Amino acid sequence: MRFVDEYRDPELARSLARRVAERVDPQRHYKLMEVCGGHTHAIYRYGVQDYLPESIELVHGPGCPVCVIPMGRIDDATVIAEDHPEMILTCFGDLMRVPGGRGSFLDARARGADIRVVYSPLDALRLAVEHPERHVMFYAIGFETTAPSTALTLQRAKAERVNNFSVFCNHVTIIPAIKAILDSPDLRLDAFIGPGHVSTVIGNRPYEWIARNEGLPIVVAGFEPLDVLEAVAMIVDQLADGRAEVENQYARVVRDEGNPVALRAIADTMTLRPWFEWRGLGSINHSALQLSERYAEFDAELRFDVPGVRVADPKACQCGEVLKGVLKPWECKVFGTACTPETPIGTCMVSSEGACAAYYNFGKAARQRVELKVKA
Amino acid sequence: MTDERDGLQHGADTCITCGDVAVTLTVVSLDGVDAVCRADDGGTEVIAVELVGPVAPGDRLLVHAKVALEKLA
């Protein structure tokens, strides 16, 4: 399959692994953070870590939007759905099991709320057109990869004058999250593997400050196993050469300037929030999007009363430390026991891109090996 | 249009929200402001293409949530 098979070739993987092994400094420990949950998933699904020297540690970052959504935002949407009998709440499937203080959307649906899974916000808009007697609210979530589809949907809703449609906006932006990670006193990083599809939209230039101001390499990478391995090789090359640059491993998709049309659609329909609460990272200024004034008529937070309740995470859950890369998933007190993909306590176990779910599903062998190493 | 499966994951182990499930599709035909696109497994889907400019049959697109984000070289 084009764009797939050539990026999963075992011989090419071994060749890249040899290149990495030849260039690492055996006296040095490397901490590389993959920002995106998709990379975390690929690393453990395909066993990428097994191809790397033990001195290279891959640290999982906060780039899973499902994982960083605070419980209160789930509760806010649940209240809106349950308080308005005419409401159809729509969301991506990944969100249905995310626990809020009042339970998940699945629980709310069991109580009688009309909550439906869609593949696209455009599906939610079509639902509104087909059901003029109902109100359809789309729970928008995701980084800059997902924001364009919401923006395009809003533009179509306005053009088609669909007045029974709204958006509960939870879109977040990647750069402030990276800044928050770098400000964390608990973590020292050597480089970043940059998010591939976010960069399709925003381009490579927004990362230049990481190289310039922080002196850290960042390599934007695709999501196939060889993409990740090559990104690691490019990072090791930079560190060995004493360079700190933004490089693009995913050039078959990502352009330096990103997608200007998509960026304009986002700028037309959304604006930065003064602040937004991230699970595990706390409140981060200018890190999320809300609907712009031009699209206020579609803003669910203006159309409906939103409780705005802040819910503390369960005490046993250590998602915050996992999201900051301070703890490995298996080091969480409830990982794999009280917290599993079937009964998640924390959001990192809900989404398949969450670090805990990725470890749970694919990383058991790696975890056992590391445990043995620690004992030795 | 809607997915009422209670597996609730789009595919066995992917998460649509994160965007890593952006997939490459091939344009089959144009449909107003949309395009009918085919996946490598043969399935077809109507995709919004406003964000990538004019497309033509045979073009390969990176698609997320039924919206094309990039035209592939």
Chai-1 contact restraints between the chains, C-beta under 6 A:
chainA,res_idxA,chainB,res_idxB,connection_type,confidence,min_distance_angstrom,max_distance_angstrom,comment,restraint_id
A,M1,B,D40,contact,1.0,0.0,6.0,A-B,restraint_1
A,F3,B,T24,contact,1.0,0.0,6.0,A-B,restraint_2
A,G37,B,C18,contact,1.0,0.0,6.0,A-B,restraint_3
A,G38,B,C18,contact,1.0,0.0,6.0,A-B,restraint_4
A,G38,B,D20,contact,1.0,0.0,6.0,A-B,restraint_5
A,C64,B,C18,contact,1.0,0.0,6.0,A-B,restraint_6
A,P65,B,T17,contact,1.0,0.0,6.0,A-B,restraint_7
A,V66,B,T17,contact,1.0,0.0,6.0,A-B,restraint_8
A,F92,B,I16,contact,1.0,0.0,6.0,A-B,restraint_9
A,F92,B,T17,contact,1.0,0.0,6.0,A-B,restraint_10
A,G93,B,L8,contact,1.0,0.0,6.0,A-B,restraint_11
A,G93,B,Q9,contact,1.0,0.0,6.0,A-B,restraint_12
A,G93,B,H10,contact,1.0,0.0,6.0,A-B,restraint_13
A,D94,B,C15,contact,1.0,0.0,6.0,A-B,restraint_14
A,D94,B,T17,contact,1.0,0.0,6.0,A-B,restraint_15
A,M96,B,L8,contact,1.0,0.0,6.0,A-B,restraint_16
A,R116,B,T2,contact,1.0,0.0,6.0,A-B,restraint_17
A,V117,B,D3,contact,1.0,0.0,6.0,A-B,restraint_18
A,V118,B,T2,contact,1.0,0.0,6.0,A-B,restraint_19
A,S120,B,A65,contact,1.0,0.0,6.0,A-B,restraint_20
A,S120,B,K66,contact,1.0,0.0,6.0,A-B,restraint_21
A,L122,B,K66,contact,1.0,0.0,6.0,A-B,restraint_22
A,D123,B,M1,contact,1.0,0.0,6.0,A-B,restraint_23
A,I141,B,T17,contact,1.0,0.0,6.0,A-B,restraint_24
A,G142,B,T17,contact,1.0,0.0,6.0,A-B,restraint_25
A,T145,B,G19,contact,1.0,0.0,6.0,A-B,restraint_26
A,T145,B,H64,contact,1.0,0.0,6.0,A-B,restraint_27
A,T146,B,G19,contact,1.0,0.0,6.0,A-B,restraint_28
A,P148,B,L51,contact,1.0,0.0,6.0,A-B,restraint_29
A,S149,B,A65,contact,1.0,0.0,6.0,A-B,restraint_30
A,S149,B,V67,contact,1.0,0.0,6.0,A-B,restraint_31
A,L152,B,A48,contact,1.0,0.0,6.0,A-B,restraint_32
A,L152,B,V67,contact,1.0,0.0,6.0,A-B,restraint_33
A,H197,B,G19,contact,1.0,0.0,6.0,A-B,restraint_34
A,H197,B,A22,contact,1.0,0.0,6.0,A-B,restraint_35
A,T200,B,L69,contact,1.0,0.0,6.0,A-B,restraint_36
A,T200,B,E70,contact,1.0,0.0,6.0,A-B,restraint_37
A,F223,B,D20,contact,1.0,0.0,6.0,A-B,restraint_38
A,V253,B,L62,contact,1.0,0.0,6.0,A-B,restraint_39
A,V253,B,E70,contact,1.0,0.0,6.0,A-B,restraint_40
A,V261,B,L51,contact,1.0,0.0,6.0,A-B,restraint_41
A,A262,B,L51,contact,1.0,0.0,6.0,A-B,restraint_42
A,S351,B,C15,contact,1.0,0.0,6.0,A-B,restraint_43
A,S352,B,D13,contact,1.0,0.0,6.0,A-B,restraint_44
A,S352,B,C15,contact,1.0,0.0,6.0,A-B,restraint_45
A,E353,B,C15,contact,1.0,0.0,6.0,A-B,restraint_46
A,E353,B,C18,contact,1.0,0.0,6.0,A-B,restraint_47
